[in-house]
Amino acid sequence: MVDKVVSVADAIAVIEDGDTVCVSGFVGIGTPETLIKGLAERHAETNHPSDISLLFAAAPGDGKDRGLNRLAAPGLVKRAIGGHWSLVPKLGKLAVENKIQAYNLPLGCISQLYRDIAAQKPGMFSKVGLNTFVDPRQQGGAINNSSNEKLVELKELDGHEWLFYRSIPIDVAFVRGTTADKVGNITMEREALTLDMLAIAQAAKNSGGLVIAQVERLAAEGSMNPREVVVPGNLVDCVVVAAPGEHLQTYDTPYEHAFSGRLKGIADEQTPMRFSDRKIIARRAAMELPINGVVNLGIGMPEGVGSVANEEEIIDHITLTTEAGVLGGVPQSGLDFGAAINANSIIQTNQMFDFYDGGGLDLAVLGMAEVDRHGNVNVSRFKDRFAGAGGFINISQNARKLVFVGTFTARGLRVECKNKQLQIVQEGSMGKFIDQVEQITFNGKYAAEMGQQVLYVTERCVFRLTPNGLELAEVAPGVDIERDILAHMDFKPIINDPKIMDASMFQDKRMKLKKQLINVRMKDRLTYDAATNTAYINLSGLAIETRGQMEKHSKTMHKFFKELGRKVNVISNFDGRTVAPKLRTVHADFLADLEKKYYLSAARYTTSAFLRQKLGQDLNNREISPHIFETAQEAAAYIKAQQ
């Protein structure tokens, strides 16, 4: 058999002028540093290859000199198509200065497109990107004036608008794994992520291109477990063993067993966030965490939500994810971003985006740089600085509930907290709430039309998206609305009767979030709105495990409804509610009894399809129409229609 192990110089020598080179990597995870460096060195020595096109999903770079930043040399790159750009600023500078053709497409769409390139399809249909800068009615994803190729087209199917992302044939693919044998089989046992290594290799091979793999070690032929082989040898043309120091697990961590799942780390030993405005914001966002729900945390300030959830001991009651492919565990931050300690599962990035795009996220927490009166958010373009959207558009358009986080102003903001009151010591010199964002990465009007729940959380206030724009929903204790909020906005939000933010967020000790989200007293789970004659029952996270708990629960509920003195409409949140199997019949009888005695109409909701089915069966068997929905909005719409 052919020995595919070669030197980096021999591997890079196969790349020709004008080739399209696809590079794997998510920050430093899975980034083939030796191959990228070898490409840069060959061009510096010979001026070849030249005028190549780069294709990448997540920015393989450290924000300084590593990763694709190495390729920002005159004449080397002619065109770059990427999902995330903020960690490749040297390449981004060439794009902003119109020195290369450059495009920013949603990270998830590029990741999914690899599969369609591999299948020799002309492209991929997606709703992701509609009404954002990726939409051809805006910029079509082009970063500058020299980028005139139509990579994205608007199509109509069955009366609905879609975006069509055109396939991009790949001449050379750079992929990375842990171990290879001499025939090119690649495993990834020490990598923190799987990413899209297989899809990229298949896309290149079926485009008639070449696949070059970087690994850290070699194994004897026939010694590899076939179930651990991620990229089979028939797809790989040559293998390069990485130079020492150029195959780190992440740019910050040479190797951590807990990132790769080789052992369980001790999550309790994670250092809590320092008390600051960022922690206040993370705490408020954490209050929206759905018990037993699936959550995405974006890069930057949203990472703090995972730290708060861990500190407040609720991390085991939610499933945190990152778009790179991690489900569960404690997501990491900084140059470790994308990895997680004690993940439950690590899947391919394109598979994660399939889940996201299909509505699998109960909540997403994302950053915000600019927000306008319509609720539009810009995180991608700021005059001479280009960050790119990454997975932001996929995630923000498809999560059931969305929380944007960021300080109210930037550049110099300093705050203090005394006696659970927030004081603005020094205002930031740059306002974030402006009349019109420079680029639409998230379209507020479109989200409102789709009925998406959206909050904008800052250290001093919280806004809510409405069909008519932003509404001031909450204000921090100690903050004056006119002086500290309206005076620093370019527009006036809707103001009705904003609530005071929870004072427990504004002190340097735990806020007892577990008690608020899980260990909630039963009487605090019941509220009544006289204006609509509707009772709201929050059973989220409630566990009924003993007959005594069942009896106490029943007594509290009956007392509440008897005291109302009339039949009412009821909306119940069953997310994360569990009942011991031995009490299932008793509990179902209890629910039927409540409905017959006290309800005019009832709607229940939970994201658990299994619970919807079981609860529906139990109620149907008792001649009760279950009316169980997936979301609170659907449940509320049903009740409104009955009135």
C-alpha positions in Angstrom: 0.0 0.0 0.0 1.0 3.6 -0.6 2.6 5.4 2.4 0.7 8.7 2.6 2.9 10.3 5.2 4.8 13.2 3.7 6.7 16.3 4.8 4.7 19.6 5.1 6.7 21.0 2.1 5.8 18.1 -0.1 2.1 18.4 0.9 1.9 22.1 0.3 3.7 21.7 -3.1 0.5 20.2 -4.6 -1.4 23.5 -4.2 -1.6 25.5 -7.4 -2.2 29.1 -8.2 -5.9 30.0 -8.1 -6.9 26.9 -6.1 -9.8 27.0 -3.7 -8.5 25.9 -0.3 -11.0 24.9 2.5 -9.5 25.0 6.0 -11.0 23.4 9.1 -10.9 24.8 12.6 -12.9 26.6 15.3 -10.7 29.2 16.9 -7.7 26.9 17.6 -9.6 23.7 17.9 -9.1 21.5 14.9 -7.0 24.2 13.2 -4.2 22.7 11.1 -1.5 25.1 12.1 1.4 23.3 10.6 -0.3 23.2 7.2 -1.3 26.8 7.3 2.1 27.9 8.3 3.6 25.7 5.6 1.4 27.4 3.0 2.4 30.9 4.2 6.1 30.0 4.1 6.0 28.5 0.6 4.4 31.6 -0.8 6.9 33.8 1.0 9.7 31.9 -0.6 8.3 31.3 -4.1 5.3 33.6 -4.5 3.3 30.5 -5.2 0.6 29.5 -4.8 -1.0 32.9 -5.6 -4.5 34.2 -5.9 -6.0 31.3 -4.0 -9.6 31.3 -2.6 -10.1 30.5 1.1 -13.3 28.8 2.4 -13.8 28.4 6.1 -16.8 28.2 8.4 -15.6 29.3 11.9 -12.5 31.5 11.9 -9.4 29.4 12.5 -7.3 32.0 14.3 -6.4 33.6 17.6 -7.1 37.2 16.8 -3.4 38.0 16.3 -0.9 36.0 14.2 -1.9 32.3 14.2 -4.3 30.4 12.0 -5.5 32.1 8.8 -3.8 35.4 9.9 -0.7 33.8 8.6 -2.1 34.0 5.1 -2.7 37.7 4.9 0.3 38.2 2.6 0.1 40.3 -0.7 -0.8 38.1 -3.6 -1.5 34.9 -1.7 -5.3 35.3 -1.3 -7.6 36.6 -4.0 -10.9 35.6 -2.4 -12.1 34.6 1.0 -15.5 33.2 2.0 -15.9 32.7 5.7 -18.5 32.5 8.5 -16.6 34.1 11.3 -14.0 36.8 10.9 -13.2 38.4 14.2 -10.3 36.1 15.0 -8.7 36.6 11.6 -8.3 40.4 11.7 -5.3 40.4 9.3 -7.4 38.7 6.7 -10.3 40.9 7.6 -8.3 44.0 7.1 -7.6 43.0 3.5 -11.3 42.5 3.0 -12.3 45.9 4.5 -9.6 47.7 2.5 -11.0 46.1 -0.7 -7.7 44.3 -1.4 -9.3 40.9 -1.7 -12.8 39.7 -2.7 -14.5 38.7 0.5 -17.8 37.3 1.7 -19.4 36.6 5.0 -22.0 33.8 5.0 -23.6 32.3 8.1 -21.3 29.8 9.7 -24.0 27.1 9.9 -24.8 27.5 6.2 -21.2 27.0 5.2 -21.0 24.0 7.5 -24.1 22.5 6.0 -23.0 23.4 2.5 -20.0 21.2 2.7 -22.4 18.2 2.6 -24.1 19.5 -0.5 -20.8 20.1 -2.2 -19.8 16.5 -1.4 -23.1 15.3 -2.9 -22.5 17.3 -6.1 -25.6 19.4 -5.5 -25.8 22.9 -7.0 -26.3 24.4 -3.6 -28.5 24.5 -0.5 -31.8 26.1 0.4 -32.2 27.8 3.8 -34.3 30.5 5.4 -31.3 31.5 7.5 -30.1 34.9 6.4 -33.4 36.3 5.2 -33.8 40.0 5.9 -30.2 40.3 7.1 -27.1 41.6 5.3 -26.7 38.1 3.7 -30.0 38.6 1.8 -29.2 39.6 -1.8 -31.7 42.5 -1.3 -29.2 43.9 1.1 -25.5 43.0 0.6 -25.8 39.3 -0.3 -23.0 38.6 2.1 -20.4 40.7 0.2 -18.0 42.5 2.4 -16.7 45.0 -0.1 -17.2 46.5 -3.6 -15.0 44.1 -5.4 -17.0 41.1 -4.3 -19.6 40.9 -7.1 -20.2 37.2 -7.4 -23.7 36.1 -6.5 -23.1 33.4 -3.9 -26.6 33.8 -2.4 -29.8 34.1 -4.4 -33.4 34.7 -3.3 -35.9 32.0 -4.4 -39.6 31.4 -3.9 -40.9 27.9 -3.2 -44.6 27.2 -2.5 -45.2 30.9 -1.8 -42.3 31.2 0.7 -39.0 33.0 0.4 -35.8 31.0 0.6 -32.1 31.8 0.2 -30.2 29.5 -2.1 -26.5 29.2 -1.2 -24.5 28.1 -4.2 -22.0 25.3 -4.0 -18.3 26.1 -4.1 -16.1 23.4 -5.5 -13.0 22.7 -3.3 -9.6 22.0 -4.8 -7.7 21.4 -1.6 -8.9 20.6 1.9 -6.9 21.1 5.1 -8.3 18.8 7.9 -6.9 17.8 11.2 -7.1 14.7 13.5 -5.2 13.1 16.3 -3.8 9.9 14.9 -3.3 8.5 11.4 -2.0 5.3 9.9 0.1 5.1 6.8 -2.9 4.7 4.5 -4.5 7.9 5.8 -7.2 6.7 8.2 -7.7 9.6 10.7 -9.0 9.5 14.3 -9.8 12.4 16.6 -9.6 11.0 20.1 -7.6 13.8 21.6 -9.4 16.7 19.8 -11.9 18.8 21.7 -14.3 18.9 18.7 -15.2 16.8 15.7 -16.2 19.8 13.6 -16.8 19.0 9.9 -13.7 17.0 9.1 -15.6 14.2 7.3 -17.8 16.6 5.3 -14.9 18.8 4.2 -12.9 15.8 3.1 -15.8 14.3 1.1 -16.5 17.7 -0.5 -13.0 18.1 -1.7 -12.7 14.5 -2.9 -16.0 14.7 -4.8 -14.9 18.0 -6.3 -11.9 16.3 -7.8 -9.7 17.9 -5.2 -7.1 16.8 -2.7 -7.3 16.2 1.1 -4.3 17.0 3.3 -4.5 15.9 6.9 -2.5 17.1 9.9 -2.1 14.8 12.8 0.0 14.7 16.0 1.0 11.0 15.8 1.1 7.8 13.7 -0.2 4.4 14.4 0.6 1.0 12.9 -1.5 0.0 9.9 -4.5 -2.1 11.0 -4.3 -1.0 14.6 -7.0 1.6 14.6 -10.6 1.0 15.8 -12.8 1.5 12.8 -15.5 3.1 14.9 -13.0 5.8 15.9 -12.0 6.6 12.3 -13.6 9.9 11.5 -12.0 10.4 8.0 -11.3 7.2 6.2 -8.1 6.7 4.3 -9.7 6.6 0.9 -10.5 10.3 1.2 -7.1 11.3 2.3 -4.3 12.0 -0.2 -1.4 12.8 2.2 -0.7 13.0 6.0 1.6 15.5 7.7 2.7 14.9 11.3 2.5 18.3 13.1 5.5 20.2 14.3 5.9 20.4 18.1 3.7 23.2 19.5 1.6 23.4 16.3 -1.0 20.8 17.3 -2.4 22.3 20.6 -5.9 21.1 21.6 -6.9 24.8 21.8 -4.8 27.9 21.5 -4.9 28.3 25.3 -4.7 24.7 26.4 -2.1 22.2 25.1 -4.2 19.3 26.2 -7.1 18.8 28.7 -8.6 15.3 29.1 -12.0 16.7 30.1 -12.2 18.6 26.8 -11.9 15.4 24.8 -14.1 13.3 27.1 -11.2 11.0 28.1 -12.1 11.7 31.8 -14.5 13.8 33.8 -13.1 17.1 35.1 -14.2 18.6 38.4 -16.6 21.4 37.3 -17.0 22.7 40.9 -13.4 23.8 40.8 -14.1 26.3 38.0 -13.3 29.8 39.2 -16.5 32.0 39.5 -16.7 35.2 37.5 -15.4 38.3 39.1 -18.3 40.6 40.3 -18.7 43.3 37.6 -21.2 44.7 35.2 -20.6 41.7 33.0 -21.6 39.4 35.8 -24.8 41.4 36.5 -25.7 40.9 32.8 -24.9 37.2 32.9 -27.0 36.8 36.0 -30.0 38.5 34.4 -29.7 36.3 31.3 -29.3 33.2 33.5 -32.7 33.9 35.0 -34.2 33.0 31.6 -32.6 29.6 31.5 -35.2 26.9 30.8 -35.1 24.0 33.2 -34.4 20.8 31.3 -34.1 23.0 28.2 -31.4 23.2 25.5 -29.4 26.5 25.4 -26.8 28.0 23.1 -24.3 30.5 24.5 -22.5 32.8 22.0 -18.8 33.9 22.2 -17.8 36.7 24.5 -20.2 38.1 27.1 -22.7 35.2 26.7 -20.0 32.8 28.0 -20.6 34.3 31.5 -24.0 32.7 31.6 -22.4 29.2 31.8 -20.1 30.3 34.6 -23.1 31.7 36.5 -25.1 28.6 36.0 -22.2 26.5 37.3 -21.7 28.8 40.4 -25.5 28.8 41.1 -25.6 25.0 40.9 -28.1 24.8 38.1 -25.8 23.6 35.4 -27.0 20.0 35.7 -30.6 21.1 35.0 -30.0 22.6 31.6 -28.2 21.4 28.5 -25.7 24.1 27.4 -24.5 23.8 23.8 -22.1 25.6 21.5 -22.5 25.6 17.7 -19.2 23.8 17.3 -21.0 20.6 18.3 -20.9 20.3 22.1 -24.0 19.3 24.1 -23.9 19.5 27.9 -21.1 20.1 30.3 -19.5 23.5 31.0 -18.7 25.5 27.9 -15.3 27.2 28.0 -14.4 30.8 27.1 -11.6 32.8 25.5 -9.4 30.9 23.2 -10.8 27.7 24.7 -14.2 28.7 23.3 -16.0 25.8 21.6 -14.7 23.2 24.0 -16.5 22.1 27.2 -15.6 20.3 30.3 -17.7 17.1 30.8 -19.7 17.3 27.6 -22.5 14.8 27.2 -22.0 14.5 23.5 -19.7 16.0 20.8 -21.3 15.9 17.3 -20.4 17.3 13.9 -20.9 21.1 13.5 -23.3 20.6 10.5 -25.4 18.3 12.6 -25.6 20.8 15.4 -26.8 23.5 13.0 -29.4 21.1 11.6 -30.7 20.8 15.2 -30.6 24.6 15.7 -32.2 25.5 12.3 -35.0 23.1 13.0 -36.0 24.9 16.2 -34.2 22.7 18.7 -33.0 25.5 20.8 -35.2 26.6 23.8 -33.0 29.6 24.4 -30.0 31.4 22.9 -27.9 34.0 24.6 -25.9 36.1 22.2 -23.9 39.3 22.2 -25.0 42.7 20.9 -22.9 45.6 19.7 -25.5 47.9 18.2 -29.3 47.9 18.6 -31.8 50.3 16.9 -35.4 51.3 17.5 -36.7 48.4 15.5 -34.8 45.9 17.5 -32.3 45.2 14.8 -28.9 44.0 16.1 -25.5 44.5 14.5 -22.6 42.3 15.6 -20.8 42.0 12.3 -19.6 45.3 10.7 -18.4 48.5 12.2 -16.9 51.0 9.7 -13.3 49.8 9.4 -13.6 46.7 11.6 -15.2 43.5 10.4 -16.1 40.8 12.8 -18.5 38.6 10.7 -21.6 36.9 11.8 -20.4 33.4 12.7 -23.3 31.2 13.8 -25.2 34.2 15.0 -27.7 34.4 12.2 -28.6 30.6 12.3 -29.0 30.8 16.1 -30.8 34.1 16.4 -33.3 33.4 13.7 -34.3 29.9 15.0 -34.1 29.9 18.8 -37.5 29.8 20.5 -36.4 32.5 22.9 -33.5 34.9 22.5 -31.6 37.0 24.9 -29.1 39.6 23.7 -26.5 40.7 26.2 -24.2 43.7 26.4 -23.3 46.7 28.4 -25.6 49.7 27.8 -22.7 51.9 26.7 -19.1 51.1 25.8 -15.6 52.5 26.0 -15.0 53.7 29.6 -18.1 52.5 31.4 -17.6 52.0 35.1 -20.3 51.0 37.6 -20.5 50.2 41.3 -23.1 48.5 43.5 -23.9 49.6 47.0 -26.8 48.3 49.1 -28.1 46.4 46.1 -28.3 49.6 44.1 -26.5 50.2 40.8 -24.5 53.4 40.4 -23.1 54.7 37.1 -19.7 56.0 38.2 -18.5 56.8 34.6 -20.6 56.6 31.5 -19.2 54.9 28.4 -18.3 57.3 25.6 -20.1 55.2 22.9 -23.8 54.5 22.9 -25.1 51.1 21.7 -28.8 52.0 21.3 -28.7 54.0 18.1 -31.2 55.2 15.5 -30.1 52.7 12.8 -27.6 49.9 12.9 -24.8 49.9 10.3 -25.5 46.3 9.3 -28.5 44.1 10.1 -27.2 40.8 11.6 -30.6 40.2 13.3 -33.8 41.7 12.0 -36.1 42.8 14.8 -39.2 43.4 12.6 -38.9 39.9 11.0 -38.5 38.3 14.5 -41.5 40.1 15.8 -43.6 39.0 12.8 -42.5 35.4 13.5 -43.6 35.7 17.1 -40.1 35.2 18.6 -39.5 36.1 22.2 -36.6 38.5 22.4 -35.0 40.4 25.3 -32.1 42.8 25.3 -30.3 42.7 28.7 -27.8 45.3 30.0 -26.4 46.1 33.4 -29.0 48.8 34.0 -32.1 47.8 32.1 -33.9 45.2 30.0 -35.8 45.8 26.8 -38.4 43.6 25.2 -39.1 43.3 21.5 -42.6 44.1 20.4 -44.3 44.5 17.0 -43.9 48.2 17.5 -40.2 48.2 18.5 -38.3 48.1 21.8 -40.2 48.4 25.1 -38.3 49.2 28.3 -39.3 46.2 30.5 -37.0 46.4 33.5 -34.8 49.0 35.3 -32.0 48.3 37.8 -32.5 49.6 41.3 -30.8 53.0 41.7 -31.1 53.8 38.0 -32.9 56.9 36.9 -34.7 56.3 33.6 -34.3 59.8 32.2 -30.7 60.4 33.3 -29.2 57.0 33.0 -31.1 55.4 30.1 -33.0 57.8 27.8 -30.2 60.4 27.8 -27.9 57.9 26.2 -30.2 56.5 23.5 -30.8 57.9 20.0 -34.4 56.9 20.2 -37.1 56.7 22.8 -38.3 53.2 23.5 -41.9 52.3 24.4 -42.4 52.9 28.1 -45.4 51.6 30.0 -44.7 50.3 33.5 -41.1 48.9 33.7 -40.4 46.5 36.6 -37.4 46.8 39.0 -34.7 44.3 38.2 -34.1 41.6 40.9 -31.9 43.2 43.6 -30.0 40.0 44.3 -28.0 40.5 41.1 -26.4 43.6 42.4 -24.3 42.2 45.2 -21.0 40.3 45.4 -22.4 36.9 46.6 -24.5 34.2 45.1 -28.0 35.2 44.1 -29.6 31.9 45.0 -30.8 31.3 41.4 -31.5 27.6 42.1 -34.2 28.7 44.5 -35.8 31.0 41.9 -35.8 28.5 39.1 -36.1 25.1 40.6 -36.8 25.1 44.4 -39.8 27.4 44.0 -42.5 27.4 46.6 -45.7 26.1 45.2 -47.7 29.2 46.1 -45.2 31.3 44.2 -45.9 29.2 41.1 -49.5 30.4 40.9 -50.6 33.8 39.6 -53.9 35.2 38.4 -54.6 38.0 35.9 -58.1 39.4 36.7 -58.2 41.4 33.5 -58.2 38.3 31.3 -59.5 35.9 34.0 -56.5 33.7 33.5 -54.5 31.7 36.0 -50.9 30.9 35.2 -49.4 27.7 36.7 -45.6 27.4 36.6 -44.7 23.8 37.1 -41.2 24.1 35.5 -38.7 22.0 37.2 -41.2 20.6 39.7 -40.5 17.1 40.9 -43.3 15.0 42.6 -41.6 11.9 43.9 -43.7 10.9 47.0 -47.3 10.6 47.9 -46.8 13.2 50.5 -45.5 15.7 47.9 -48.5 14.8 45.7 -51.0 15.5 48.6 -49.3 18.8 49.4 -49.3 19.9 45.8 -53.0 19.0 45.5 -53.9 20.9 48.6 -52.2 24.0 47.5 -53.7 24.0 44.0 -57.3 23.4 45.3 -56.9 26.2 47.9 -55.7 28.6 45.2 -58.6 28.0 42.8 -61.3 27.9 45.6 -60.1 31.3 46.8 -60.6 32.8 43.3 -64.2 32.0 43.6 -64.9 31.6 39.9 -64.0 29.4 37.0 -61.0 30.7 35.1 -58.8 30.1 32.0 -55.6 28.3 32.8 -52.2 28.3 31.1 -49.7 25.7 32.6 -46.0 25.4 32.1 -45.0 21.7 32.2 -41.4 22.2 31.1 -39.1 20.0 33.2 -42.0 18.7 35.5 -41.5 15.1 36.6 -43.8 12.7 38.4 -42.8 9.4 39.8 -44.2 6.5 37.7 -46.1 5.1 40.7 -47.9 8.4 41.1 -48.8 8.9 37.4 -52.4 7.7 37.8 -53.0 9.7 40.9 -51.5 12.8 39.3 -53.7 12.4 36.1 -56.8 12.0 38.2 -55.8 15.2 40.1 -55.4 17.2 36.8 -58.8 16.0 35.5 -60.4 16.9 38.8 -59.0 20.4 38.7 -60.2 21.0 35.2 -63.7 19.8 35.8 -64.1 21.9 39.0 -62.3 25.2 38.2 -61.4 25.6 34.5 -63.2 27.4 31.8 -60.5 26.5 29.3 -57.0 25.1 29.7 -53.8 25.0 27.7 -50.6 23.4 28.7 -47.1 23.6 27.1 -43.8 21.8 27.2 -40.9 21.4 24.8 -40.8 17.6 25.7 -42.6 15.7 22.9 -42.6 12.6 25.2 -44.3 14.5 28.0 -46.9 16.0 25.6 -47.7 12.5 24.4 -48.0 10.9 27.8 -49.9 13.7 29.4 -52.2 13.8 26.4 -53.0 10.1 26.8 -53.6 10.5 30.5 -56.1 13.4 30.0 -57.8 11.8 27.0 -58.4 8.7 29.0 -60.3 10.8 31.5 -62.4 12.5 28.8 -60.4 15.8 29.1 -59.2 17.5 25.9 -55.4 18.0 26.6 -54.6 21.0 24.5 -50.9 20.6 25.0 -48.6 22.9 23.0 -44.8 23.2 22.5 -44.5 26.9 23.4 -46.1 29.4 25.7 -47.1 31.6 22.8 -49.1 28.7 21.2 -50.8 28.0 24.6 -51.7 31.7 25.1 -53.0 32.0 21.5 -55.3 29.0 22.1 -56.7 30.6 25.3 -57.2 33.9 23.6 -59.2 32.2 20.8 -61.5 30.6 23.4 -62.4 33.9 25.0 
